Each structure stands twice: as C-alpha cells, then as structure tokens.
Amino acid sequence: QAEEELKAAWSQQAGQLRDMGRRERLLRSDLQRAGEQLVSFKTRVMQVCSPSAAGSTGKCLTEQQVIEKVRQIFDENQQSHEREKSLQKELSSRLAEEKEVSANIEVFKNSLQKLQ
C-alpha cells in the first residue's frame, strides 16, 4: 500500500513538473514575443522620429532624444487631462450655480405675480 501511495505521489509530482515545464515554455515564448514586439515598436518609433523630426539639420535622433520627446508628450497629455478635469469641475459648478439662480428667478417671478 505504501508503494502504491508513493507511486501515486510520484505520478502527481511528475504531472505537476510537466505542467510547470509547459508553463515555463509558454512564459519564455511570451517573453520572447514581447521582446520582439518591443524591438519592433522601437524601430517604428525611430523611423517616425528620424530624420524628418530632427528638424532642418537632417540629423538622426538618438534613442534618448526620442525617449525624452515621448516623455514630454506624455507629460503634456497628463497636463491636458488634468486641465480638462479642472474645467469639467468648474463647468459643473457653474451649471449648478446657474440652475440655482434660475430656480430663484422662478420663485421671484411667482412671488411677484402673486403680489400683483
């Protein structure tokens, strides 16, 4: 019975090891594919940014210059989103204020009509 239990445990462990090996191969494959996609993306960014984006000098941009430009664009995008949220908040506040004023005007009109 102990031998059967050991065989069952060994079989279970072997199955787990096979599963782990399969997952490891899948992860390695995914990692390799992600690396290839990154290289492809980097190549496309460099093609887009060079040489026309380098300005009138016609020099190719370095990777660092491209990274800085992407960071700058990202920062500007973040600032735009923050400004948009701020303006939306301000607009909501003003609309609420306008509704309140409109309601007060209606109350005033009704009171005025009752007085007449």
C-alpha positions in Angstrom: 0.0 0.0 0.0 2.9 2.4 0.9 4.4 1.6 -2.5 1.1 2.4 -4.3 0.9 5.7 -2.3 4.5 6.6 -3.3 3.8 5.8 -6.9 0.6 7.9 -6.9 2.5 10.8 -5.2 5.4 10.4 -7.7 2.9 10.4 -10.6 1.2 13.5 -9.2 4.6 15.2 -8.8 5.7 14.2 -12.3 2.4 15.7 -13.7 3.0 18.9 -11.8 6.5 19.1 -13.1 5.3 18.6 -16.6 2.7 21.4 -16.1 5.4 23.7 -14.7 7.6 22.9 -17.7 4.8 23.7 -20.1 4.0 26.9 -18.3 7.7 27.9 -18.3 7.9 27.2 -22.1 4.8 29.3 -22.6 6.2 32.1 -20.5 9.5 32.1 -22.3 7.6 32.2 -25.6 5.5 35.1 -24.4 8.6 36.9 -23.1 10.4 36.4 -26.4 7.3 37.6 -28.4 7.1 40.7 -26.0 10.8 41.4 -26.7 10.3 41.2 -30.4 7.3 43.5 -30.2 9.3 46.0 -28.2 12.1 46.0 -30.7 9.5 46.4 -33.5 7.9 49.3 -31.6 11.3 50.9 -31.0 12.2 50.6 -34.7 8.9 52.1 -35.8 9.2 55.0 -33.3 12.7 55.7 -34.5 11.5 55.5 -38.2 8.8 58.0 -37.4 11.0 60.3 -35.4 14.0 60.2 -37.7 15.2 62.1 -39.7 12.3 64.3 -40.5 11.6 65.0 -36.9 15.1 66.0 -36.4 14.4 69.4 -38.0 16.2 71.2 -40.7 19.6 69.7 -39.7 18.6 66.3 -41.1 20.5 64.5 -38.3 19.0 61.3 -36.9 17.6 61.5 -33.4 19.2 59.3 -30.7 17.1 56.9 -28.7 17.5 59.2 -25.7 16.1 62.1 -27.7 13.1 60.0 -28.8 12.5 58.9 -25.2 12.7 62.4 -23.9 10.2 63.6 -26.6 7.8 60.7 -25.7 8.1 61.7 -22.0 7.4 65.3 -22.9 4.4 64.4 -25.0 3.2 62.1 -22.1 3.6 64.9 -19.6 1.8 67.4 -21.8 -1.0 64.8 -22.2 -1.3 64.4 -18.5 -1.4 68.2 -18.0 -4.1 68.4 -20.6 -6.2 65.7 -18.9 -5.8 67.5 -15.5 -6.8 70.8 -17.1 -9.8 69.1 -18.7 -10.9 67.6 -15.4 -10.5 71.0 -13.8 -12.5 72.7 -16.5 -15.2 70.0 -16.2 -15.4 70.6 -12.5 -15.7 74.3 -13.0 -18.3 73.9 -15.6 -20.4 71.6 -13.4 -20.1 74.1 -10.6 -21.3 76.9 -12.8 -24.1 74.9 -14.2 -25.3 74.0 -10.7 -25.0 77.7 -9.8 -27.0 78.7 -12.9 -29.7 76.2 -12.0 -29.9 77.6 -8.6 -30.2 81.2 -9.9 -32.8 80.1 -12.4 -34.8 78.5 -9.6 -34.5 81.6 -7.5 -35.7 83.7 -10.5 -38.7 81.5 -10.9 -39.5 81.8 -7.2 -39.1 85.6 -7.5 -41.4 85.7 -10.6 -44.0 83.7 -8.9 -43.9 85.9 -5.8 -44.0 89.0 -8.0 -47.1 87.6 -9.8 -48.8 86.9 -6.5 -48.2 90.4 -5.3 -49.7 91.9 -8.5 
